[in-house]
Amino acid sequence: MNVEAPDQQVSPPRGRPDSESAAADSATARNRPRRREGAAWVFLSPWLLGAAVLTLTPMLVSLYLSFTQYDLFTAPEWVGLDNYVHMFTSDPRYWRSALNTLIYVLVAVPLQLAVALAVALALNSIGRGKGFYRSAFYAPSLLGASMSIALVWRALFNDGGTVDDMLSTFGIDMGGWVNQPGWALLVVALLTIWQFGAPMVIFLAGLQQVPNELYEAAEVDGAGRMRRFLSVTLPMLSPVLFFNLVLQTIQAFQVFTPAFTVSGGRGGPADSTLFYTLYLYDRGFTASHMGYASAMAWVLLVVIGIVTALLFRSSRSWVFYNDKG
């Protein structure tokens, strides 16, 4: 006799209440940005470690050494503000190096930017071969900072060099620009001006972003080429001009290789090419006054910061952005 078992109702597995599921989803959503932030810190850690070890730590050590007398061979001796006082009151060569650097910045940076803008305008107006000419004009920026190019530059302007021979054919006998105190600084400035490729490429990129409609509207209003340049090109290019100005000014204050090579590392003739960084190198590594050199480095950092802040302050009156209403 078959006896059928009564049907047993199997209840479905009990899930989490809706409130618990919502809480879990909310916790997962909150933890997701934290996991992403943790991954970001992992990827940034090599840079942060390098910045701390190779940049921040040396800067702090240099700041400490600027208040000491240190010759690289004995332990630093704390002297307080003596290095800074001597720098500003008892070192005429320091002020000569500062003056040379200021003259160099005021001469080289505007001329370099003017040449870069002129070449960028010329390249922007040609149709074929723009890539070739852009690369050709950019090459000096890659080569100009090397010691070999600086040596060639010195040979060109030295007594009996190519430039001296060319001027002699016109009856101008200067005996070499490098040997003349009034012209040696100009040799270094010309080398910097020759390296106009980097700002030229940036200017060219900015020119290609200027809408043609603005030029067409100005031409309809009767504006000539110069008026279009002053009223359309320069205002639209002012952010790029400001960027190049800040970048090249900072680099000019730190010029070293051309001055070292042209002067033979001495800043001559008659300290005419004694730039700030060259004198800093002389005090730190030739005279072994590393504490004094550290003080000079921090003064240079402060000066560059002040000049950069002034440039940013002045940009409010002459830099125009497209997003301004």
N, C-alpha and C positions, 0 to 999 in steps of 0.2 A: 504494500500500500504506500503510494507516494504521498508524502505530506509536503505541501508547498510551504516554504518559509515565508513568513510575512515580509512584504516589501519593507526594506529599510531605506529611509530617506537619507541620502548622503548630502550633507551640507557642504557648500563650496568653502574653500579655505578663506579664512578671515583675513582681509587685507588691513593696511593701516588706515586709521580714520583719515578723513579728508584734511583735518587740521594738522595732523602729523606730517602728511605728504607735502602740504603747503609750506610747513616750517622747514622741512628738509630741502625743498627746492629753493627756498629763500636763502638758506645757509650756503647751498652750493653756488648760488649766484653771487653771494657776498665773497666767497672764497676764490672765485675765478679771477677777479682783478688782483687779488693778493698773489696768486700763482703767477700771473703775468708779470707783476711787479718783481717777484723774486727772480724770474727768468731774465728780466731786464738787468737786474743788479749782477747776475752771473755773467752776462755778456759784457757789462761795463767794468767788471772787476779788473781785467788786465790793464785797461786804460787808467782806472783810478789808482791801481797799484803803481803803475809807471809814473803817473803824475805826482804821487806822494813821495816816491823814492827818488825820482830823477829831476823833479822840478821844485816841489814845495820844500823838501828837506834841504837841498842846496841853497834855496833862497833864505831860509831861516838861519842856516849856518853863515851865509854871507852877511846877513844883517847883524849877527853877533860879532863877526870878525871886523865889521866896520867900526866897532867901538873898541878895537884892540890894536895893539902893535904886534904884527905877526909876520915872520920872515920865512915861513915854510919849513924851517929847520928846528925852531924852538917853540915851546908852548906859547900860546897867545897871552899877551899881557894887557889887562884892561886899562884903557886910557880915557874912557868916556868919550867926550865930544872933541877931543884934541885933533883927530883926523879931519873933522869937518871944519873946525876953526882954522887949522893950517891951510886947508884947501881954499877957503874963501878970503883969507887975510894975508897969507905969506907965500903963495905959490903963483908967481906970474905966468909960468908955463901952463898952469891949469886954465887961467883966463884966456891965454892965447889959443889953447885947444878949443875952448868953448866958443870963442869968436870965429875961429876957422870953420868949425862945424856949423855955426849959425849962417855964415856967409854961404857955405856950400848948400845948405838946405834951401836958402832963399833964391839961389841961382839955379841949382840943378833941378829941383822939383817942378817949378813952373815951366821951365824950358822943356823938360822931358814930357810933361803932360801936353804942352802945346804941340810938340812934334808928334806925339802919339795921336792926338785928336786930328791933326792935319792929315796924317797918313790914313787914319780910319775913314775920314771923309772921302779921301781919294779912292780908297778901296771900295767904299760903299757905292760909289758911282759907276764902277766898272761892272760889266756883265760876265765876261769870260775870264778864267784864270784867277778868280778871287781866292780860291783855296791855296793855289801855289804861292801867290804873293803874301797871303796871310802867314803861311808857314815860313817863308823866306824872311819876312820882317820880324817874326817872333823868335827866330834862331838866336839873335844877339842876347836876348833875355836868358836863354839857356846857357850860353857860353860866357857871357860877360862877367859873371861872378867868379870865374875860375882864375887861378893864379897864372896859368899859361897865357890867357888873353890879356891879363894885366901886364905881363912881361912884354908881350908884343906891342901893347899900347905904349909902354915906356920907350921901347925901341923906336917906334914911329915918331915920337916927339922929342927924342933925345938929340944931343948935338951930333950932327951928321946923319940924322935919321931921314926918313922919307919926307916928312912934313917940312923939316928944315931945308932939305934940298929943293923941294918945290918952291918954298918961299924965296930961296936964294936966286932962283931963275927970274924972279920979279924984282930983284935988288933988295930984298928984305932979309938981312942977316941977323937972326936973333940968337944964334949960338945954342939952340935947343930950348924948348919951352920948359923941360924938366929942370934945367939949371937956373931958371930965372925965378926969383921969389915972387914976382908979380904975376907969373903965368903958370906956375906949377899947380896951384889949386884949380885953375881952369882945366888943366889936363885931366884931373880926376873928375871934375864935373862933366866934361865932354864924354868920358867913358860911361858915366851914369846916363847921360842923355841918349847915348847910342843904344842903351838897353831899354828902348821904349816899347818893345814887343808886347810885354804883358799888359800894360795899360791900353795899348792899341787894340788888342783883341777884345778887351772889355768894352772899350768905346764902340768898336764895330758891332758888338752884340747889342749894345744900347741903341745904336742908330737904326738897326734893323727892326726895332720895336716902335719907332716913331710912325704913327699913322700917316699915310700919304695924303689923306683927306685934309690934314692941317696945312700941308704945303700947297695943295690945290686951292684951299680957301684963301690963304695968304696971297697966292699969285693972282687970284681973281680980284682981291682988294688992291692990287697994284704994287705989292711988296717985291722988291728986287732980291737978288741972291743974298746980299749982306743982311738985309732986313729979315729975310726968312731965317737966316742963320741965327741972328740975335733974338728974334721973337718966337721962333718955333724950336729950332734945334737945341740951342743952349738950355732953355727952360725944361724941355722934355728930357734932356740929357743930364740935368743937374744932379739927380741921385747917383748916376754912374760917375760923374765928375767928382762928387763928394767922396764916394768910395775910393776912387783912385788917389785922391788927394790925401786922405787919411793914411792909406796903405803906404804910399810912396814917402810921405813925411816921416812915418815911423821908421821905415827902412833907411832913409837918408841920415837920420840921427845916429844910426848904428853902423855907418859905413866904416869898413876896416880894410878889406883886401886890396882895393885899388890904392888907398893911401899908403899902406904898408909896402906895396910893390913899387909904386912910383918913387917913393922917397927912400927905398932901400931899408925900411924899418926904422928910420931915424926922424922922420917928419920934416926933413929939409927940402929945399935949402932955406936956411934962416927960419926954421919952424913954420914955413908957409903951408906945409901939408900936415902939420901936427893936429890931426883930428882927435876928437874926444876919446874914441875907443882905442886909437893908437897910443895915446898918452896913458890910458888906463892899462893897456897891455905892457907898456914900458915900465910903469910903476909896479905892476904886479909880478911880472915874470922876468924882467931884466934887472930891476933894482930890488926885487924880492920884498917889496912893501905891500904885502897882500892885504893887510888891514886898510891901508890907504886906498888901494885899488877897489876894495869892496865898498868903501864909502863913496867913491866916485861912481860906482855902478848904481848905487841906490839913489844918488842925486840924479843921474841920467834917467832912471826909471820914473822918478817924480816929475822931472821936466817933461818927459814924453807924455805922461799922464795928464799934466796941465795943458800942454799944447793940444792933445787930442780932445780934452774937455772943451777947450776954447773953440776948436773947429766944430764940434757938435753944437755948441751954443750959437755960433754964427750961422750954422746951416738953417736955422729957423727963418732967416730973412732972405735966403737965396736958393734954397733947395725946394723944389716943387714936386709933389707926388700926385699921381693920377687919382688916388682914392680920396683926395681932399675935396670937400664940397665947396 
